[in-house]
Amino acid sequence: MLDIKALIQTMIEPLIEFPEDFEIKVVEGEEFTEYHLHLNPEDIGRVIGRRGRVIRSIRTIVYSIRQRGQKRSKIIVQDDATDQLEDE
């Protein structure tokens, strides 16, 4: 079985300046497996890229490696500010 979390980590780590703040949380749903990327606010722009090109490319790779019968994947980019807003 493919380790999608490791694949995402391998693609993201070279892009960021604060790897100590990078974390991937996996949330299993009925239809999707969600990969929540928690990043330092300064790294979010690098991961998203101009007009979303970088994150779109990463999503395309992750979506394309899904095996038959496996749940679909979603990648969600989050930062500490987003988490604080959701908690309030």
N, C-alpha and C positions, 0 to 999 in steps of 0.2 A: 504494500500500500504506500502511496505517496505521502510524504511529510510536507504538506502545504505550508505549515507554520515555518518550518526550516527554510523552505524556498523563499517565502516572503522576507524572512530575516536576512537571508543571503543577498537579496536584491536591494533591501533598504539600507543596511548598515554602511555600505560605501558612500551613500548620499548624505549622511548626517554627520554633524559635528559633535553631538552629545549622545554617544551610544549608551552611556550610563542611564539616561532618561528614557531610553527606548524599551518598550514592552509590548508584547502581543498577547491579548486575552482572547481566548476562543470561547464562543458562545454557541452551543448547539441548539438549533430550533427544529421544528418539524420539517420544514422545506429547505432551510438554509443552514450552513455553518458560517457564522460571522466571525471575522478576524478583526478585532478592534485594535488599531495601532495607536498607542499612547506615546506621544513625542514631546520633546521640548518645543515650546512655541517658536523658537528660532529655526527649527528644522522643518517645520510644517511646509513652508514655501518650497523648500528643496524637494520634498517628497511629492508634493502636488505638481510642481513644475508650472511653466508658463502655460496658461489656459488649460491646465489639468492634464497636460500631455504625459507626464511621468507616471502619475497614479493611474491614468487610463491604460497605459502600456502594461503596467504591473498587473492590473485587473484582467486585461486581455490574456496575459500569460496564465494567470491562475485559473481563469474560467475555462481556458482551452485544454487544460490537463485533466479535467474531471473525467473520471472513469464511469463507465456505464453502471447505473444503479446507485451511484454516489450522490449525496446531497449537493446542491448548488452552493457556491461560495459567495460571500460578500466581504469586501474590505471596507472598513469604516475608519477614517482618520480622525483621531481625537487628540485634544491637548488638555492640560490641567484646567485652563479657563473654561473650556466646554464642560468638563466634568463638574466644576463648581456651579455653573449655571444650571445644570440638570439637577443638582442636589438641592437647590433652593426652591 
